[in-house]
């Protein structure tokens, strides 16, 4: 019977040793982790994947915990039977010897094994709880970050479209102005007066849209300063280039219009003197 006890105890020790080492190592790693604190959705997605895989591994080890409990119960049953037989024999011997000494209660090794397994199960349950919390924290953080990234993307598109619209407007004005300047190479005063009027209308339109251009550039720059860390380097570069292009194109056409108006007015003055 002692051989049977040793065999079951060996099975229990092997199972318990494997599980407790894994639980201690995994718990230490989990306690060092700071779930959901990353500011990158890709990092959070990777964390969530790792925690989900770990949770699956924990659930898989439930069968090992059940097996360990089985060995613990088997050991407890066999040991208690053996101890009962031993106590019966001891009582018989003591009765024959008519011993009057006080009997001491035997400490059962099965109690120690049972308590050891209960501690193992408690630590396993704590690991399950900790990992479940990590999954929740990361999932919540990832959801919030994805919502923020969606808002940032929508805001980025608004700025890009507004600047793109203004760039298109400036480019169209520049082409039309160049076309009129080319076709009005004439000495007739009436044509010069018409060209002056066109330049004055252009100057008025440029003045009217000046605040829009300035506001579009300013708000886009504020957006970059506030959310630039959430954009890729390529995205930031494209937006900056677009802003520089709008700023340059607007000031170029303003300067060109002012110079053209001045030249036309000088030309008209010369013709009037003649």
C-alpha positions as CSV (number, residue, x, y, z in Angstrom):
1,X,0.0,0.0,0.0
2,X,2.9,2.3,0.7
3,X,4.0,1.8,-2.9
4,X,0.6,2.9,-4.1
5,X,0.8,6.0,-1.9
6,X,4.2,6.9,-3.3
7,X,3.0,6.4,-6.9
8,X,0.0,8.7,-6.5
9,X,2.1,11.3,-4.6
10,X,4.7,11.2,-7.4
11,X,2.0,11.9,-10.0
12,X,0.6,14.7,-7.9
13,X,4.0,16.3,-7.3
14,X,4.8,16.2,-11.1
15,X,1.5,17.8,-12.0
16,X,1.6,20.4,-9.2
17,X,5.3,21.3,-10.0
18,X,4.6,22.0,-13.6
19,X,1.5,24.0,-12.9
20,X,2.9,26.1,-10.1
21,X,6.0,27.1,-12.0
22,X,3.9,28.1,-15.0
23,X,1.5,30.1,-12.8
24,X,4.3,31.9,-11.0
25,X,6.1,32.8,-14.2
26,X,2.9,33.9,-16.0
27,X,1.6,35.9,-13.0
28,X,5.0,37.7,-12.7
29,X,4.8,38.7,-16.4
30,X,1.2,39.8,-16.0
31,X,1.9,41.9,-12.9
32,X,4.7,43.8,-14.8
33,X,2.4,44.6,-17.7
34,X,0.7,47.9,-18.0
35,X,-2.4,47.1,-20.1
36,X,-4.1,49.7,-22.3
37,X,-1.6,52.5,-21.7
38,X,-0.2,52.6,-25.3
39,X,-1.2,55.4,-27.7
40,X,-1.0,53.3,-30.8
41,X,-3.9,51.1,-31.9
42,X,-1.5,48.7,-33.5
43,X,0.4,48.2,-30.2
44,X,-2.9,47.7,-28.4
45,X,-4.2,45.3,-31.0
46,X,-1.0,43.2,-30.5
47,X,-1.4,43.4,-26.7
48,X,-5.0,42.2,-27.0
49,X,-4.0,39.3,-29.3
50,X,-1.3,38.3,-26.8
51,X,-3.7,38.4,-23.8
52,X,-6.4,36.5,-25.8
53,X,-3.9,33.8,-26.6
54,X,-2.8,33.7,-23.0
55,X,-6.4,33.4,-21.8
56,X,-6.8,30.4,-24.2
57,X,-3.7,28.8,-22.7
58,X,-5.0,29.4,-19.2
59,X,-8.3,27.7,-20.1
60,X,-6.4,24.8,-21.7
61,X,-4.5,24.3,-18.4
62,X,-7.8,23.9,-16.6
63,X,-7.6,20.2,-17.5
64,X,-4.2,20.0,-15.8
65,X,-5.6,21.6,-12.7
66,X,-8.5,19.1,-12.7
67,X,-5.9,16.3,-13.1
68,X,-3.9,17.7,-10.2
69,X,-7.1,17.8,-8.1
70,X,-7.8,14.2,-9.0
71,X,-4.3,13.1,-7.8
72,X,-4.7,15.1,-4.6
73,X,-8.1,13.5,-3.8
74,X,-6.7,10.0,-4.7
75,X,-3.7,10.6,-2.4
76,X,-6.0,11.9,0.4
77,X,-8.3,8.9,0.2
78,X,-5.4,6.3,0.2
79,X,-3.5,8.0,3.0
80,X,-6.6,8.3,5.2
81,X,-7.3,4.6,4.7
82,X,-3.7,3.8,5.5
83,X,-3.7,6.1,8.5
84,X,-7.0,4.6,9.7
85,X,-5.5,1.1,9.6
86,X,-2.4,2.4,11.4
87,X,-4.4,4.0,14.1
88,X,-6.5,0.9,14.5
89,X,-3.4,-1.2,14.9
90,X,-1.8,1.3,17.3
91,X,-5.0,1.4,19.4
92,X,-5.0,-2.4,19.5
93,X,-1.3,-2.5,20.6
94,X,-1.8,0.2,23.2
95,X,-4.8,-1.6,24.6
96,X,-2.8,-4.8,25.0
97,X,-0.1,-2.8,26.8
98,X,-2.6,-1.1,28.9
99,X,-0.9,2.2,28.3
100,X,-2.3,5.1,30.3
101,X,-0.3,7.8,28.4
102,X,-2.3,10.5,26.6
103,X,-2.8,9.8,23.0
104,X,-1.5,12.4,20.5
105,X,-3.4,13.2,17.5
106,X,-1.7,12.2,14.3
107,X,-1.1,14.9,11.7
108,X,-2.2,13.7,8.4
109,X,-0.1,14.4,5.3
110,X,-3.3,14.3,3.3
111,X,-4.3,17.6,5.0
112,X,-1.1,19.2,3.8
113,X,-1.6,18.0,0.2
114,X,-5.2,19.2,0.2
115,X,-4.2,22.6,1.5
116,X,-1.4,22.8,-1.1
117,X,-3.8,22.1,-3.9
118,X,-6.3,24.7,-2.6
119,X,-3.5,27.3,-2.7
120,X,-2.6,26.2,-6.2
121,X,-6.3,26.6,-7.3
122,X,-6.5,30.0,-5.6
123,X,-3.4,31.2,-7.5
124,X,-4.8,29.8,-10.8
125,X,-8.1,31.6,-10.2
126,X,-6.2,34.9,-9.4
127,X,-4.3,34.5,-12.7
128,X,-7.6,34.0,-14.6
129,X,-9.0,37.2,-13.0
130,X,-5.9,39.2,-13.7
131,X,-5.9,38.2,-17.4
132,X,-9.6,38.9,-17.7
133,X,-9.0,42.4,-16.4
134,X,-6.1,42.9,-18.8
135,X,-8.3,41.9,-21.7
136,X,-11.0,44.3,-20.6
137,X,-8.6,47.2,-20.1
138,X,-7.0,46.7,-23.4
139,X,-10.3,46.2,-25.3
140,X,-11.7,49.4,-23.7
141,X,-8.5,51.4,-24.5
142,X,-8.4,50.1,-28.1
143,X,-12.1,51.0,-28.6
144,X,-11.5,54.5,-27.3
145,X,-8.4,55.0,-29.4
146,X,-10.0,53.7,-32.6
147,X,-12.9,56.2,-32.0
148,X,-10.4,59.0,-31.5
149,X,-8.4,58.0,-34.6
150,X,-11.7,58.0,-36.5
151,X,-12.5,61.5,-35.4
152,X,-8.9,62.6,-36.2
153,X,-9.2,61.1,-39.7
154,X,-12.5,62.8,-40.3
155,X,-11.0,66.1,-39.1
156,X,-8.0,65.6,-41.3
157,X,-10.1,65.0,-44.3
158,X,-12.1,68.2,-43.6
159,X,-8.9,70.3,-43.5
160,X,-7.4,68.6,-46.6
161,X,-10.6,69.1,-48.6
162,X,-10.9,72.7,-47.6
163,X,-7.3,73.5,-48.5
164,X,-7.7,71.5,-51.7
165,X,-10.8,73.6,-52.6
166,X,-8.9,76.8,-52.0
167,X,-5.9,75.6,-54.0
168,X,-8.2,74.8,-56.9
169,X,-9.8,78.2,-56.7
170,X,-6.4,80.0,-56.7
171,X,-5.2,77.8,-59.6
172,X,-8.3,78.6,-61.6
173,X,-7.9,82.4,-61.0
174,X,-4.2,82.2,-61.9
175,X,-5.0,80.5,-65.2
176,X,-7.8,82.9,-66.1
177,X,-5.6,85.9,-65.1
178,X,-2.7,84.7,-67.3
179,X,-5.1,84.1,-70.2
180,X,-6.5,87.6,-69.9
181,X,-3.1,89.2,-69.6
182,X,-1.9,87.4,-72.7
183,X,-5.0,88.4,-74.8
184,X,-4.9,92.0,-73.7
185,X,-1.6,93.0,-75.2
186,X,-3.1,96.0,-76.9
187,X,-2.5,99.7,-77.0
188,X,-6.2,100.7,-77.1
189,X,-7.2,102.7,-74.0
190,X,-10.7,101.0,-73.8
191,X,-9.0,97.6,-73.6
192,X,-6.7,98.9,-70.9
193,X,-9.6,100.2,-68.9
194,X,-11.3,96.9,-69.2
195,X,-8.2,95.1,-68.1
196,X,-7.9,97.5,-65.1
197,X,-11.5,96.7,-64.2
198,X,-10.8,93.0,-64.4
199,X,-7.8,93.4,-62.1
200,X,-9.9,95.4,-59.6
201,X,-12.6,92.7,-59.6
202,X,-9.8,90.1,-59.0
203,X,-8.3,92.1,-56.2
204,X,-11.7,92.4,-54.5
205,X,-12.3,88.7,-54.8
206,X,-8.8,88.0,-53.4
207,X,-9.5,90.3,-50.5
208,X,-12.9,88.7,-49.9
209,X,-11.3,85.2,-49.7
210,X,-8.2,86.3,-47.8
211,X,-9.7,85.4,-44.4
212,X,-10.8,82.0,-45.7
213,X,-7.3,81.2,-46.9
214,X,-5.7,82.5,-43.6
215,X,-8.2,80.5,-41.5
216,X,-7.7,77.3,-43.5
217,X,-4.0,77.5,-43.1
218,X,-4.2,78.4,-39.4
219,X,-6.6,75.7,-38.4
220,X,-4.7,73.1,-40.4
221,X,-1.5,74.1,-38.6
222,X,-3.3,73.8,-35.2
223,X,-4.6,70.4,-36.2
224,X,-1.0,69.3,-37.0
225,X,0.3,70.6,-33.7
226,X,-2.4,68.9,-31.8
227,X,-2.8,65.5,-33.6
228,X,0.5,65.3,-35.5
229,X,1.7,62.4,-33.3
230,X,-1.3,60.4,-34.5
231,X,-0.5,60.8,-38.2
232,X,2.2,59.1,-40.2
233,X,5.2,61.0,-41.4
234,X,3.9,60.8,-45.0
235,X,0.5,62.3,-43.9
236,X,2.1,65.2,-42.1
237,X,4.4,65.9,-45.0
238,X,1.5,65.9,-47.5
239,X,-0.5,68.3,-45.4
240,X,2.5,70.6,-44.8
241,X,3.2,70.7,-48.6
242,X,-0.4,71.4,-49.3
243,X,-0.4,74.3,-46.9
244,X,2.8,75.8,-48.3
245,X,1.4,75.4,-51.8
246,X,-1.8,77.3,-50.9
247,X,0.1,80.0,-49.1
248,X,2.6,80.5,-51.9
249,X,-0.1,80.4,-54.7
250,X,-2.3,82.9,-52.9
251,X,0.4,85.4,-52.2
252,X,1.8,85.0,-55.8
253,X,-1.5,85.8,-57.4
254,X,-2.0,88.7,-55.0
255,X,1.4,90.2,-55.8
256,X,0.9,89.5,-59.5
257,X,-2.5,91.1,-59.6
258,X,-1.2,94.2,-57.7
259,X,1.8,94.5,-60.1
260,X,-0.4,94.0,-63.2
261,X,-2.9,96.7,-61.9
262,X,0.0,99.1,-61.4
263,X,1.4,98.5,-64.9
264,X,-2.0,98.9,-66.5
265,X,-2.7,102.2,-64.6
266,X,0.7,103.5,-65.7
267,X,0.0,102.5,-69.3
268,X,-3.4,104.2,-69.2
269,X,-1.8,107.3,-67.8
270,X,0.7,107.4,-70.6
271,X,-2.0,107.1,-73.2
272,X,-4.0,109.8,-71.7
273,X,-1.1,112.2,-71.7
274,X,-0.5,111.4,-75.4
